[in-house]
Each structure stands twice: as C-alpha cells, then as structure tokens.
Amino acid sequence: MSNNTIIYSLLNVIYIPFIFIFHGTWKGSHFVGSCNREHMAGHRHNKVRDIFAQVLSDVGAQVITEPAQFLDQGLKPDIEAHVVPSYDSPITFDIRITQPATSLRKDPRNALNHLRANEKQKNDLYSHPMSENGFMFMPIIFESLGNTLPEVRSFMFKIYKNYYSDRGESNEESTMNAVRKVRFWLKKIVCAINKQNSTGILCRTQNLINKKNFSRQSNNKFRDRPHMIQAEFENGIEDENNFQIQEIDFQNGIDEDDA
C-alpha cells in the first residue's frame, strides 16, 4: 500500500468527526470545500460524471458528456446516453454532489430527505423540457459523505442485469454479476468523492498554516519597525522605496477568505 493511499485512508476516517468538531456545527463541512472551493467542487463533480459515463459505456451505451444541443434552452445536462439496455428512449443525466449541511437539509441526520430535495430541484428544471425533446431524465445525486438515492442503485443494477441477460447468462448469474458491478462502481464513486474531500482538508489546513505564519512574521516585522524608522531618521538615511516594499509585501500577504 502506497503512502498516499494510507494518508487518504486516514483522512477519510477523520472526515466525519472533523465536520462536527470544526466550529462545533455541521456547517464545518463547508470548511472542507473552502480552498478554492469552486475549483474543488467542480473537479469532484467531473470525476463522478466521468465514472458514471464509464458505467454507461460499460453496458454498451453510446455516451456524450456535456452535450451542447440543449444550450439554446438554457440547459446543460452532464451526460446524454443512447442505446441504454432495457430503455427505449435516450436518457440525459445531471450530477450533483451535495454537502451534509445546506438549506435543503432540515435534519442533518436524515440523508434521504436531503437527497430527495435535491432530486426535486433537478427534476423541476430538466424533466419537462427533456420529455419534450424525446429524452428521459434522471438526476444522479450523491452526498459528499457518499450517500445516494435508491433509484441510482436500482438503475445501475437494472442496466447491468439486462446487459448480462442479453449475453445469455442465467438469471442467477446475471443477478450476481450485476450486484458485483454496482458495488464496484459505487465504491469507486465514493472513493473519488472522499479523495477530493481529503484534498480539501489538506489544502485548507495549509492555507490556515500559511496565514498563521504570515501573521507571526508581520507582527514581528512591524513591531520592530518604529525603532528602525527612528534610527533611519537619526542617521539621515530614510529610504522611500523601503516603505513602498513593506506596503506591497503586506498587501500581497492578505489572503481573502475563500470559504
């Protein structure tokens, strides 16, 4: 086992208690995504999108990621799939990775209600226009802790079971292989999400360390500055450029809160 694997495994173990401990609330989960948050969330989303596209390709579907044909309607689903086993119509999918603490989650302990609220948002946006274009629509919702909708598991099992049945396998064999495949891909998705969560913890922690170190250096620098200024005036060697450099260093050192 590589050192990176061990580190990520340890970070995944501390991820859940870390959420509760930091700031003492479930909102601590937002801390994880606060290191260039938009970039990290986008990267995590795209990893899940690509894995789910692999699932569809694995059963012989024709897959298009980020299809552009709906842009004129203001819609941008993540995946468009044709010839999906056991489905007559093409299907579009939209991925969402949600945080455990958001306005949609009234009870932090109830994952399913939170997932349902996100599912409703996606369906309200996509279902009707997709139906008018001859497509089915399915939202793919995951929480950042790995929970997902039962329909996502059922869909994956259904397409794999039909795929193996079409290849001549018995009902028992196709069921066993479908279960094995679903478990494999779901674990891969959860690992991808947790890896990005761990990266977020490392990144934000490093930002905090950098801020603390800068604060210490700044305090020492400006604490001694009055004595330096007095000595410069007494010796008649005041340097205007020196003051400008100090000001620029201080401005560049201010790191805006990226949470």
N, C-alpha and C positions, 0 to 999 in steps of 0.2 A: 504493500500500500504506500503510495507516494505521500510526501509531506503535505502537499496541497490538499489531498483527499482528507488527511487527518485533520487539518486546520478547518476545512469546511464542515466536516462532521461535528467537530467540537462547537463551532459557531452555530450550527443548526440546533444543537442541544440547548444552547443558552438563548436562542432566539425568542422563544415564548416567554420565559421569565423576564428577559430583557425588556419586553414590551410593557410588562406590568410594573417593573421597578423604575424605569426611566420616567421621571416627572410624576410617578405614582398613579398614572392613569393609562387607560387603553390608548389614549392619543399618542403615547410613546411610540406606537407603530409608525407614525409619520416621521419620527426621527430617523428611522431606517432609510427612508427614501429621500432624505434631505440633502444628500451630497449630489449636487447636480441632478435633482430629483426627476426632472422631465426626461433627461437622457437615460437614467437608470430604469425608470418605469417603461420608457419606450423600448429599451433593449430587452427587458424582461418580457414585455408583450410580444415582441417579434420572435423571441426564442420559442414561446408557446405556440405562436402562429405557425412557425416553421415545423415544429414537431407534429402539430395536428395535420398539417398538409402532408407530412410523411405518412401518417396513419391512413389518410385517404388514398394516397398513391400506392400504399402497400396492398390495398384491396383492388387495385386496378382502375381507380377513378382518374379522370382527366382533371387536373388541378391547376387553377390560376390563382396566384397570390396577388393581393392588391389590385383586383380588376378595376379598370377605368371606365367601363361602359355605363356606370350609374352616376358618374360625377356630375352630369348635367342636371341630375335631380338632387344634388347636394348630398349624395350617399356614397360611402366608401367602405363596403364590407371588406373583411380581411381575406376571405377565401371564396372562390367560386369553384364548384365541383360538378362534373358531368359524369354520367355512367356510374353512379354510386350503386353498389349491389343492393337489391331489394327496393330501390327507389326509381320511379319512372321519370320524375321531374328533376331538373338540375337543382342544386342546393347552394345557397350562399350562407356563409358563417361570419359572425363577428365575435372577436375575442375581447374579453375584459378580465383584467386581474384587479381585484378589489382589496382594499385594506380592511382589517378587522374592525376598525373604528372609523365609521363615516356617518353622515347624517341619515343614511338609509338603514343603518343597523341600530334599531332601538334597544335591543337586548344583546350585548356583546357575547353572551353565551349561546345564542341561537343562530347558528350559521345558516341554516336552511332559509329562514325568513329573509335574511340579508341577501342571500343568493337570489331568492325569488324577486325581491325588489329590483335588483339589477337586471334580472331576466325581463321583467315587465318593461323597464326602460328601453331595452334593446328591441323588444317586440313592438312596442308602440312606435318606435322610429322606423323599423325596417319591414315588418310583416306585410302591411298593406301594399306599399309600393313594389315590394318584391313579388307578391302574388300577382299584381297587375302585369308584371313583366314575365310571368310564367315560371317563376322560381319559388321553391320553398325557402324558408329562412329558419335558421337555428342559431340561437345565441350560445356561445361557449363561455361560461362564467367560472372562474376559479378565484378563490380567496388566496391572499398571499401566504396563508398557513397551509394551503394545499386542498382545502375542501372544494368540492364541485357539485353540480346539480346531478341528481339521479338520472335525468334524461341524457346527460352526456355519456355516462357509463352505459346506459341501455342502448344508445345509438351505436357506440363503438362495438358493443357485443353483437348487435344485430347485423351490422355490415360484415363483421368477421365470420359470424356463423353462416351467413348466406354465401360468403366467399368460399369457405371451405366445403360447404354442401355442394356448391356448383362444381367443385373439383372432384366430386364423387365420394367424399368422406361420409361415414355413417353419422347418425345423429349424435351418438356419444363422442365420436372423435372430433366432429366439428364443434361441439359444445366445449370440450376440453381445450382445444386449440384456441377457440375464441376467448375463453376465460384467461388463458395464458397470455395472449396478445394484449388484451385490455389491461391486465395487471402490469405488464411490461411498459406499455406506453404511458399509463397514468403515473407510474413511478418515475419515468423519465421526465415527465412534465413537472412533477413536484420537485424533483432534484434540480431542474433548471430554475424554478422559481426560488427555491431555497438558496441556490448558489448566488443569485442576484441579491437576495436579502442579506446574505453573509457579506457580499462585496459592499453593500450599502453600509453595514455596520462598520466594516474596516475603514471605508472611505470617510465616513462622518467622524469616526473616532480620531482619525489622523487630522482632520480639519480642526477638531477641538484642541488637539495637542499643539498644532501649529499656532492656533490663536493664543493659547496659554503661553507658549514660548515667546511669541511676539510681544505679548503684554508685559512679560518679565523684562525682556530686552528694552522695550520702550520706557518702562518705569525707571530702569537703571540709567538709561541714556539721558532722559530729561530731568532726572533727579540731580544729576551732576552738571547739567547744562548751565545753571546760574553761575556756578564757580568758574566755569570755562569762559563765559561771557565777560565776567569781571576781570579775569586775567587778560583777556584779549584787549579790553579797553585800556587797562593799565599799561600794557605793552605797546599799545597803538597798532595792533595787527588785526583789527576786525576784518573778517572776510565775508562779504555779502554772499558769495557763491556757497559758502559753507552753510549759511542759513537756508538757502534755497534747497540744497541737497537734503538737509534734515527734514524740511517740509515735504518734499517729494517722497522720501522714504516713509514718512508717517502716513501719507495719503495712500500709498501703494499697499501699505500693510493692513489697511482696514478691509476686512473681509465681510461683505454683506451677508446677512442671514439668508441662506439658500433653502431654508425649510419651507 
